[in-house]
Amino acid sequence: MKHAGRNFMSGTFWVFVAEALIFPTGLITAGILTRRLGPEGYGLLTLVAVLVSWVEWTITSIFSRTAVKFVSDADDWQPVATVILQLHLGLGAIATAFFWVFAWPIADLLDIPTLVPYLRLFALDIPIFCLAYAHRQLLIGRGLFQVRAVASGGRWIARLAIIAALVEYAGWSINGAIIGSLGASVVELIMARWFVRPPLLSQSSFPPQRLFGYALPLFLFAMSLRLFDKLDLFMLKILGGTVAQAGVYGAAQNLAFVPGIFALSFSPLLLSTLNSSLRAGDLLQAKQMGANSVRTVVALIPFAALAAAASVPIVSVVYGQAFERAGPVLAVLIFAAMALMMVSVVTAILTAAGRPKLTAILVAPMLPLSVLGYVLFVPSFGAMGACWVNLVASVFGAAAAMVALYKIWAIAPPLMTFVRGAIASILIYAIGVKWITPDPSFLWKLLALCLVIPVILLCLGELSKAERAFISGWLLQQKWISALKK
């Protein structure tokens, strides 16, 4: 139990650290883009990026959990890996062709004729990104967590470097930003293939239908979640919002990504670890790890409260005064992102438990519920109406997922953790609103309060003695901590 738990914790930590590089690099990149492009130009780039990333994440989500499961289960993993890569490449190429053919109708729907060349250029990223992401899943399935982290870290550093060179110094504007994303995908793909190189174009002995039989319900789950994920931005634009309003809303979305990063780091590794425990016949260990994972998500709520308290200073410092209106939107969207993180974690547990169909059933109602809400509230309340509808629908999905988890594995919501998290959230929000101001000091104040949150939870009795000993043992095993001591 301890060995599996520490492997899971180490993997999650390093992957999260790598993915969290999007925070400093993303803030610098966003600062460059918003100041160079302005609200309207940034809004146009955001719409194009959301359209393309929507498709990219939908394609990769179809097989992501299935790939981890099949690769980790296989004695000879290369045949299944080849099929996975070919499916990602094929679907990515089809999506690119779709955007090239239908770029004009999409631009007409959004009433933005200038969208066409940018959409076609960004669409070239889709097959490259899909291949790079497929390699991520192969690395996780093979247990190469640190290599997976290095490849992701390389992506974010390369993206910042290329965008800074092309937009800040060469003055390439939106085209430079898009080429920066293309280059980042190429860098990640090269780094990943350095460590795992299954044949890409040769015929595989693994029957693809085995993947589709398991992946179909997960595809429906992924499609529903991807459609829901950025629907608020497009409904805001379609229901009367301007490009500048979309830019402000997109800026808030781009800052509400931290819970999504954690889910991206946490859920695949959780699925792999649970799958290993169940294959070994240790159902009790799997249930305990699932319960602790849900509890971890709840314990992170105070960090969302801190982000909400500091929302206006954050957007003012990062984007400038022109984007100050994104602050209240960020304060709501950060909690919606937390709810979606719970959905991601719970559905990973349900997938490991052999109930992939249930994941699609849980997420599907979120779409019609949110569309109805957008139609009712966006025309009257604009961006604030859109973000509140997103939050309500996300909480509905998280609550439904928790009910399903209780029925399948008898894992109840961690009520005491929720109470402690609520107390910590109220305290940290009150401090953050008064203390954090839109000046260069906001960063160290934000970091200081991030360190205060675990202390508050510990003082409230969140961790047992055994859990504290477990975490201490894991920390002592980390080489970077030993180096700091020396």
Secondary structure, DSSP 8 states (H G I E B T S, - for coil): -HHHHHHHHHHHHHHHHHHTTHHHHHHHHHHHHHHHHHHHHHHHHHHHHHHHHHHHHHHHHHHHHHHHHHHHH-SS-HHHHHHHHHHHHHHHHHHHHHHHHHHHHHHHHHT-TTHHHHHHHHHTHHHHHHHHHHHHHHHHHTT-HHHHHHHHHHHHHHHHHHHIIIIIIS--HHHHHHHHHHHHHHHHHHHHHTT----SSS--SS-HHHHHHHHHHHHHHHHHHHHHHTHHHHHHHHTT--HHHHHHHHHHHHHS-HHHHHHHHHHHHHHHHHHHHHHTT-HHHHHHHHHHHHHHHHHTHHHHHHHHHTHHHHHHHHH-GGGTTHHHHHHHHHHHHHHHHHHHHHHHHHHHTT-HHHHHHHHTTHHHHHHHHHHHHHHHHHHHHHHHHHHHHHHHHHHHHHHHHHHHH-----HHHHHHHHHHHHHHHHHHHHH--SSTTHHHHHHHHHHHHHHHHHHTT-S-HHHHHHHHHHHHH-HHHHHHH-
